[in-house]
Structures are given as structure tokens and as C-alpha cells.
């Protein structure tokens, strides 16, 4: 049964970086399973080391700051203030590769100029120009009544917490040797 399982999955084994065995014998099966276990242990070490980099103090500070805006409704001046603050927070993390994606949002026959904030973190590998992973969160918020743009809405849980987490992810990923390009994107206009 073990040999059948290995032979059925041999292409998968080769694909993830292990060589095929010229003969199906138990030493080869053992070598493959030992290599898989070593890689799993290395992956666990990397995950644990990465999690240790999470700074809960920064997360709280970012959450409190974003929640301190009167609101981040797309029809107010606060949305621009939040966008510039997020962009400023990303400048050092993204080595200056942070920019606005400006767009128009038409709502009730009125045009609003909104901004998505994009941070590019490049892979250390030269052969992955077309491979990009996107992480995103929206930074706008809303009141109980959707079009009420005057009320106080701290938006801590929707979505200052997501923005704070993504800022921390950006800082951690920017210091790693990445296999893929990363785009960190903060969207506006999700709530309205």
C-alpha cells in the first residue's frame, strides 16, 4: 500500500522538490518521508519566528489612532486624512514604493475623489516578475445609517483592526526574503 501511495503521488513529490526513487523500496520511501518531515519542521520554525515579530503595541497604537478619526466615511474630509496617514506609515516599510490609486466614486449624482493606497514589496528572486500576492483591507467605515457622514464612527472593528493588522504584515514581510512579489492594498469606498 505504501508503494502504491508513493507511486500515485510521485509527480507531486517531484513537483515540491524531491527526487523520484529509481526503485520503489523502503529506503527511498523513508528518505522522502524524512525530507518532508525536515521541511515541515523548517516551515514551523519560520512561522514561529515570523509570529514572534508581531508587535502588539504597534497594533494597538495603529488601532487607536485610526479609531480617533471622527469617522472615515468616503463622503468626508476624514477619508483623505486617513489615506495620507496610512501612506505615511508605509513609506519606510515599502522603501518608497507606496502610492495612491486615485478613482472617482459616483453616489447620488455626486462625484467623490477616493484613494486606494498600494505598497509594493519586491521578491528577492529575479524570476518571479509576474507572480504577485495581494493582501488587502478597507480603511473606510460607516455609520448605522449608510449615508450619514456626520456622525461619529470610530470603526475599530470595521475595519481599523484589519488595517492595523495589515500594516504589521507589511512591516514583517518587508524584512523577509520573499519568493513572490507582494502588494499591500488599502481600499477606500468599500462601505459606501
N, C-alpha and C positions, 0 to 999 in steps of 0.2 A: 504493500500500500504506500509506503514512503517513497519508493522508487517511482510509482505511478504519479504521485502528487508532484514530485520534483520534475518528472519529465513533462507533465502537463503545464507546469508553470516555469519551465526553463527559460523561455523567452522573456518572461517578466524578470526572472532572476538576472539574466544578462543585461536587460534594459536598465536595471537600477545599479549596475556597476560591478556585478560579479561575473566571473567567467564560467562558461559551461564546463562540465566534467566530461572528459573523453569517454569514460566508462561509468556506468551507474554502479557505484559501490558505496559502502557505508562511510569510508573515509572522506570521500568527496561530499557526501551529504553532511557529514559532520563539519567539514571545512566551511561549507556555505552557511550552515546554521550558526557556526561560531562567528563568522564575519558579520552576519545580520545582527547578532546579539551585540557585537562590539560597536556597530554603527548605532544601534538603539541606545546603548549606554552613552555614546558620544553626543547623540541628539538630546538625550535627557540632561546631560551636563550643560550643553549650550542653552537649553531652555531655562534651566535653573539659574545659570549665570546671567542670562538676559533679564529674568524676573527680578533678580537682586538689584538691577539698575533702576527699577521703578522708584521714583521719589514721591512718596505720598504727600510730603509737604508742598511740593510744586503743584501736584494735582489739586490740593485744597486751595492753594492761593489762586490758581487759574479759575477754579470753580467760583470762588468768592468774588473775584474781580469781574468775571463775565456776568454774574448774577447781580452785580451792583449797578449795571445799566438800568435806567428806568424801565426799559424794555428793549428788545431787539427786533421789533416789528419792522417789516420791509417798507412800510409807509412813513417811517420816521427818520430823523437825522441820526438816531442811535445805531441804526444798522451800519451806516458808514463808519461811525466811531469804532464799533466792534470790528469791522473789517480791517481798518488800519491798525488796530491793536493786535489782532491775530497775525497780520502780515509782519508787523514789527517783531513779534515774538519768534517768528520763523526765520528772520533774516540770518542770524548766526547759524542756526541749525541747518539751514539749506544752503549755506555758503553763497548767499546772494541769489540763488536760483529760486526765488519766490516772486510771484507776480499775480496781478489781478486778471481775471477773465471777466470783462465787463459785458453786461447784457441788459436789454430792455424787458421790462415786465409790464404788460398792459392789464390793468384791473379797473373795471367800471369806467372805461373810456379815459383813464388817466395813465400816463406812462411813468414808470419808475425805473431809475437807473440803479441796477444792482451789481454786486461784485461777488464772484467766487474767488477764493484765494487758493493758489496752486503752488505747491513746493515740490521741486524735482530733486530726488536723491538718486544719483547715478550708481550703477553697479560698478564693482571693481573689475569685472570681467569685460573684455573688449568684444566678445562675440554675442552679446545679448542686446544689441541696439533696439531691436523690435519687441523685446519682452519687457512688459511693464505691468506691475501690480498696483492697483489703485486702492487706497484706503480713504474713506470719506466720512464726513459728519456734516450736519447742517448747523449753522450758527444763529439762524433767526429763531424767533419764538412767537408766541401768540397769546392772546387773552382768551378768556372763556368765549366771548363774542368775537368771532374771527376778524371782523373789520374794525373793531375798536382798537385804535392805535394810540389812544391817550392813557389808558390805564397802566398801572404798574404790573409788570410781568417779569419776574426775575429769571424764569426759565431754567432753573438749576437742573431739573430732571429732564428737560426737553428744550435745549439739548446742551446746556453748558457743561454737563458731566461728560457727554460724548466728545465735545470739543477739547476739554481738558485732557481726556484720555488720549485723544489723537495727537495733541501737542506732545505728550510724553512719548508716544510711539514714535513720532518723528525724531525726537531727540535721541532715543535709543537706537533706532535704525540708522541714523546718520553716522554713528560711530562704528558701524559694523561693516565687514567685508560682505557685500551682498551679491547674491547670484543673479538677481534681476534688478531692473530699474524700478524705482518706487515713485509714485505720485501720491502726495498727501493733498486731498482736496477738501476745502470747507465750502459748503454750498449755502447760498442765500436763496430766499424765495420758496423754500420747501413748505413752510406753514401756510403761506397765502397762496 
